[in-house]
Amino acid sequence: MVKAIKFSYSKDSDILYIGVKNSKKIQGSAEVGDFILDFTHDGELVGLEILNASKNIMKITKRLLSQINKIDFAVKYNSNHISIGILMFFPKGMLKEVNIPIMVSR
């Protein structure tokens, strides 16, 4: 099932937020370096905040981040990590795919 995604980028603070629209209530957050993950009570990842986004997403500038038109967001749960796939859409058909593995303890 494809979920609708909301996102925002602040050029001043260089923070990219990606979240699932109309998701269940966020129960807690986990900070892993420059990544803040928002989870529901049943462990579903429904939000991701990337601090220093222009430094943490390779080959992307603040200017380009501020031009994002749409984002697709997929999460794969593994025994010791979460794989987060982000597909960013920009003007003129430009795409940027980012994969972020986050180590977790269960």
KEKE-3310 file (N, C-alpha, C; in steps of 0.2 Angstrom, whole numbers, plus 5000, padded with zeros to 4 digits):
npx = (5004:5003:5008:5003:5014:5021:5032:5045:5057:5069:5079:5087:5090:5094:5087:5078:5062:5052:5037:5024:5008:4993:4996:4997:4997:5012:5022:5035:5052:5068:5085:5098:5113:5113:5100:5083:5071:5054:5042:5027:5016:5016:5029:5030:5039:5036:5040:5054:5068:5080:5094:5106:5105:5110:5123:5122:5116:5122:5130:5121:5113:5109:5101:5096:5089:5079:5071:5063:5050:5042:5042:5045:5044:5051:5051:5061:5062:5074:5083:5093:5094:5086:5081:5080:5073:5073:5066:5068:5060:5063:5062:5061:5061:5072:5079:5083:5090:5091:5098:5097:5104:5100:5106:5099:5094:5085)
npy = (4994:5011:5025:5042:5055:5068:5082:5094:5107:5116:5129:5138:5131:5119:5107:5093:5086:5072:5063:5052:5055:5057:5047:5035:5040:5048:5039:5039:5045:5042:5046:5046:5050:5062:5060:5059:5048:5045:5035:5024:5017:5004:5002:5006:5015:5032:5044:5055:5065:5074:5081:5094:5091:5094:5090:5077:5070:5064:5073:5084:5100:5114:5123:5115:5105:5114:5114:5103:5093:5082:5068:5051:5037:5024:5010:4997:4984:4975:4963:4969:4982:4996:4999:5014:5020:5034:5044:5057:5070:5082:5098:5098:5084:5079:5066:5060:5047:5040:5030:5025:5016:5012:5007:4997:4992:4978)
npz = (5000:4995:5004:5007:5007:5017:5017:5022:5020:5028:5023:5031:5043:5038:5038:5034:5034:5033:5032:5036:5029:5039:5048:5061:5079:5084:5095:5100:5099:5091:5092:5081:5078:5066:5063:5066:5071:5070:5078:5079:5092:5089:5083:5070:5058:5055:5053:5048:5052:5046:5051:5046:5033:5019:5021:5025:5015:5001:4988:4986:4987:4998:4990:4980:4988:4993:4982:4980:4974:4976:4987:4989:5000:5008:5019:5026:5037:5046:5055:5063:5058:5051:5034:5025:5011:5001:4988:4979:4970:4958:4949:4931:4929:4936:4947:4963:4972:4988:5000:5017:5029:5046:5061:5073:5090:5097)
capx = (5000:5007:5006:5004:5020:5022:5039:5047:5064:5071:5086:5090:5092:5096:5083:5073:5057:5048:5033:5018:5002:4987:4998:4995:5000:5019:5023:5042:5057:5075:5090:5104:5117:5109:5094:5078:5066:5047:5038:5021:5016:5018:5035:5031:5042:5031:5043:5061:5070:5087:5098:5112:5103:5114:5129:5121:5113:5128:5129:5115:5115:5103:5097:5092:5084:5073:5067:5060:5043:5038:5046:5043:5048:5050:5055:5062:5064:5078:5084:5097:5094:5081:5083:5076:5074:5070:5066:5066:5058:5064:5060:5064:5062:5078:5078:5089:5088:5095:5096:5099:5103:5100:5107:5094:5094:5079)
capy = (5000:5017:5030:5049:5058:5075:5084:5101:5108:5123:5131:5141:5127:5114:5101:5090:5082:5067:5060:5049:5059:5054:5041:5034:5045:5046:5037:5041:5046:5040:5050:5042:5055:5068:5057:5058:5044:5045:5028:5023:5013:4997:5001:5008:5022:5036:5051:5055:5071:5074:5087:5095:5087:5095:5087:5070:5067:5065:5077:5088:5107:5117:5126:5109:5103:5118:5114:5096:5094:5077:5063:5044:5035:5016:5007:4989:4982:4969:4961:4973:4988:4998:5003:5019:5023:5040:5046:5064:5072:5089:5101:5096:5077:5076:5062:5058:5042:5040:5024:5026:5011:5014:5002:4997:4986:4976)
capz = (5000:4995:5008:5006:5011:5018:5019:5022:5021:5030:5021:5036:5048:5034:5041:5030:5038:5029:5037:5033:5031:5042:5051:5068:5083:5086:5102:5103:5094:5093:5088:5079:5075:5063:5060:5071:5069:5074:5078:5082:5097:5087:5080:5063:5057:5052:5052:5048:5052:5044:5052:5042:5027:5014:5022:5026:5009:4997:4982:4986:4990:5001:4985:4977:4993:4993:4976:4980:4972:4979:4990:4990:5006:5009:5025:5026:5043:5046:5062:5066:5056:5047:5028:5023:5005:4999:4981:4979:4964:4957:4943:4925:4929:4940:4953:4968:4977:4994:5005:5023:5034:5053:5066:5079:5094:5098)
cpx = (5004:5004:5008:5010:5020:5030:5040:5054:5065:5078:5090:5093:5095:5093:5078:5069:5053:5044:5027:5012:4997:4990:4996:4999:5007:5019:5030:5046:5064:5079:5096:5108:5113:5102:5089:5072:5060:5044:5032:5021:5018:5024:5036:5034:5038:5034:5051:5063:5078:5090:5104:5111:5108:5121:5128:5118:5119:5126:5123:5116:5108:5098:5093:5087:5078:5069:5063:5052:5039:5044:5042:5047:5046:5054:5055:5065:5068:5079:5088:5098:5087:5084:5078:5077:5070:5071:5064:5065:5059:5062:5064:5065:5068:5075:5084:5086:5093:5093:5100:5099:5104:5101:5102:5095:5087:5079)
cpy = (5006:5022:5037:5051:5065:5077:5092:5101:5115:5124:5134:5136:5120:5107:5099:5085:5078:5063:5057:5053:5055:5047:5041:5039:5043:5045:5039:5042:5043:5044:5046:5047:5061:5066:5056:5054:5044:5038:5029:5019:5006:4997:5003:5015:5026:5043:5051:5062:5071:5081:5088:5091:5088:5092:5079:5066:5069:5069:5081:5095:5109:5120:5120:5106:5107:5118:5107:5097:5088:5072:5056:5041:5028:5014:5000:4988:4975:4968:4966:4980:4990:5001:5007:5021:5029:5042:5053:5066:5080:5092:5098:5088:5074:5072:5061:5053:5041:5034:5025:5020:5013:5008:5002:4991:4985:4972)
cpz = (5000:5000:5006:5010:5011:5019:5019:5023:5023:5028:5026:5041:5045:5037:5036:5034:5033:5034:5033:5034:5034:5045:5058:5073:5084:5093:5105:5097:5096:5088:5087:5075:5073:5061:5067:5068:5073:5073:5081:5088:5095:5083:5073:5063:5053:5050:5052:5048:5051:5045:5048:5035:5021:5015:5023:5020:5003:4990:4981:4990:4994:4995:4982:4982:4994:4987:4975:4979:4976:4982:4991:4996:5008:5015:5025:5033:5043:5054:5066:5063:5052:5040:5026:5016:5003:4992:4981:4972:4963:4950:4937:4925:4933:4946:4957:4973:4982:4998:5011:5028:5041:5057:5071:5084:5096:5104)
residu = (MET:VAL:LYS:ALA:ILE:LYS:PHE:SER:TYR:SER:LYS:ASP:SER:ASP:ILE:LEU:TYR:ILE:GLY:VAL:LYS:ASN:SER:LYS:LYS:ILE:GLN:GLY:SER:ALA:GLU:VAL:GLY:ASP:PHE:ILE:LEU:ASP:PHE:THR:HIS:ASP:GLY:GLU:LEU:VAL:GLY:LEU:GLU:ILE:LEU:ASN:ALA:SER:LYS:ASN:ILE:MET:LYS:ILE:THR:LYS:ARG:LEU:LEU:SER:GLN:ILE:ASN:LYS:ILE:ASP:PHE:ALA:VAL:LYS:TYR:ASN:SER:ASN:HIS:ILE:SER:ILE:GLY:ILE:LEU:MET:PHE:PHE:PRO:LYS:GLY:MET:LEU:LYS:GLU:VAL:ASN:ILE:PRO:ILE:MET:VAL:SER:ARG)
# end
